[in-house]
Amino acid sequence: MIPHTEALSRLLAPVTPVGTEIVSLAQSSGRIVARTVQARVSNPPADVSAMDGYAVRSADSATVLRVVGTSRAGEPFSGTVHAAEAVRIFTGSIMPEGADAVLIQENARLEGGTIVATAPVPDGSFVRRAGQDFAAGQDVVQSGACLNARAIGLLAAAGHVWVEVRRRPRVALLTTGDELSLPGDPLPPGGIYNSNGPMLSALVHAAGAEPVLLPPLPDSREDVAAVLAGLRDIDLVISMGGASVGAHDVMRDALSMAGFAPDFWTIAMRPGKPLMHARKGSLSCIGLPGNPVAALVCGIVFVLPVIARLQGRTSYQVPTESATLGCDLGGNDMRFDHLRARLTFDENGDTVATPFSKQDSGMLSALSQADALVLRPSHAPAARAGERCRIIRLAPLGL
Amino acid sequence: MIPHTEALSRLLAPVTPVGTEIVSLAQSSGRIVARTVQARVSNPPADVSAMDGYAVRSADSATVLRVVGTSRAGEPFSGTVHAAEAVRIFTGSIMPEGADAVLIQENARLEGGTIVATAPVPDGSFVRRAGQDFAAGQDVVQSGACLNARAIGLLAAAGHVWVEVRRRPRVALLTTGDELSLPGDPLPPGGIYNSNGPMLSALVHAAGAEPVLLPPLPDSREDVAAVLAGLRDIDLVISMGGASVGAHDVMRDALSMAGFAPDFWTIAMRPGKPLMHARKGSLSCIGLPGNPVAALVCGIVFVLPVIARLQGRTSYQVPTESATLGCDLGGNDMRFDHLRARLTFDENGDTVATPFSKQDSGMLSALSQADALVLRPSHAPAARAGERCRIIRLAPLGL
């Protein structure tokens, strides 16, 4: 048995980012930036007012000022502000020539065409400097970043309408098993529906890659080998169901027949023990356990980081956080455990993670009720309710 | 000024869920279930083995057993197990008639066609009961749930291939402002690019709704009214830029001209002070501040919950969690504050939230660097580094 961290390192080592494409900013949500982007303009483009009020000269000793014009958004005042003058100005509008501070309207009394300042105005008051947010030429979004609403807003403000991103990795999903039918297809007596294909498809989609759900195959090495050998334009293969240590294991032979160099590992983790890795040219195949709960957990632990590497995401790690343990736990054996757990909040608002008392890895219904996985390292000592633990929250992963 | 919680209640009160549609399970990721789904089959469909081994009768006192057949996945043993008999069985395969327990292969020594049990086998050992995961007819996914990979796996296992979900709410985004150009369009001197449209579009998309980005309009009440009056098949309108308290405010007039009943509020929150709400028939319009940082924060606080209500999500709240404050903070005034902050981890792995020292609401670049918003309620007393605080994490929201 090897630690799952070692398995992950070995899976990641040969993976390199996929190619790039151009997408419009409007279509870029969730995509991974392939080239650091520089601002094309400065923001603000010039010194602007941070408040509604009057643009003035701070050196001005006059307290009664003549209003000589207005600076509106999109319609700046084109003249110059001289001594004893002011220009009406609104938030975000460009400071006129000569003015260096803003008298906010709360401190100005309007009397006909003049204003009376009821408070002194220090140099630079309520002025946002040109380029204070970002200057033209400055990096605004880094290569490897995932584009979210804020980054998209920033790119728009910086004048960009196209972004070079990694194309979505194409991930083929291959399920094998004589007993499996896709939902909606006829189910023979004693047969079960294929849940791994649709479930891992959704995981791949949530990770920002493109799932390619291959037709399910019987446990036949020839059939599996033919499909594997015929794959084109695929960046990663995930197989499920053929990797058990039982007598039905056909995947090793099929991979060899299809020209892959297979490598089978037993991983010191739970759920999920057998893990397969094979490589042909630049294409990796990861074989997940057939048990759906184990398949999902191994999908989180192994597939998400591999997809992130294909996407060129920098230093991606599956996000973990700390929580308070909600119940006592016995000492762990050598297998790193991922306990399905409910999250609640204590009186301080702190997250409390309480593993289900029954950790049956056959229970898809219990898995669907879980909010998080509580991480129990190999040989972790017994833990008491109230101690800190580390968790992976599932909903934020879209899982 | 009204508390933002009151504003939110008033925004949510009139909102009802949109209609439903049928999507295929393969296309259902992120959609909201509109009708509770029952399992069509039981899982497991019959008693099955939880391990590789031999199906036996636990009452059997014999320790030498004749192997009379094999039960494989998809190919069950059709006979009956009698005294002193065993059937070779694999994980997930159906228990044969007569057998009630599994002798795991680690406890069996194979000698020709017989096995020798090296340990006793209690009744029910390593047998997973029919329906242990879920029984036919049982609710498996509730109305109002967001479909993630696990729910999709569960629906597949339960025999479903179509799901009734809420259609994606169509959210129109209207930006006004004489100074605004869409990125890529010509930028007049002193003009700025429209970041709110693309940014809030991405927020709407991340929330699972369909953004409809309307052509940006000048600050003209007639133009805005014409667009508002002409809207069709829209479930929510978000306007930005016309809601400031400055002289350029045309939105109130435009809404009235278009038949909306407008209601302007000043909200005791920061960033974001003016908020607009208007209603025409079943259509709400929410007016966000024009400042992009305030627009995003108000989008999180107000737009996400309204979209969730349109989607029929049950008891949705923007997820908050607790963290350790990374620096001292002064006492707060009456405006509920949302401080842009970085997250780090202390030596126990606990989340530490450190607000940026400069909370300039004009800084899109700083907003894009933030990991979270630290929530500072109205009149919160000064707080010291090390105290607990509540935060909204941005990345898990896709923002």
Interface residues (C-beta under 8 A of the other chain):
Chain A: L25 A26 S29 G30 V41 N43 P44 P45 A46 A50 D52 R72 A73 G74 E75 P76 F90 T91 G92 I94 R128 Q132 D133 F134 V140 V141 C146 L147 N148 A149 R150 A151 I152 G153 L154 L155 A156 A157 A158 G159 H160 V161 W162 G177 D178 E179 L180 L182 P183 G184 L187 P188 G190 G191 I192 Y193 N194 S195 N196 G197 P198 M199 L200 S201 A202 L203 H205 A206 L213 S244 V245 G246 A247 H248 G290 N291 P292 L296 G299 T320 E321 S322 F345 N348 G349 D350 T351 D360 G362 M363 L364 S365 A366 L367 S368 A370 R388 R390 R393 L394 A395 P396 G398 L399
Chain B: L25 A26 S29 G30 V41 N43 P44 P45 A46 A50 D52 R72 A73 G74 E75 P76 F90 T91 G92 I94 R128 Q132 D133 F134 V140 V141 C146 L147 N148 A149 R150 A151 I152 G153 L154 L155 A156 A157 A158 G159 H160 V161 W162 G177 D178 E179 L180 L182 P183 G184 L187 P188 G190 G191 I192 Y193 N194 S195 N196 G197 P198 M199 L200 S201 A202 L203 H205 A206 L213 S244 V245 G246 A247 H248 G290 N291 P292 L296 G299 T320 E321 S322 F345 N348 G349 D350 T351 D360 G362 M363 L364 S365 A366 L367 S368 A370 R388 R390 R393 L394 A395 P396 G398 L399
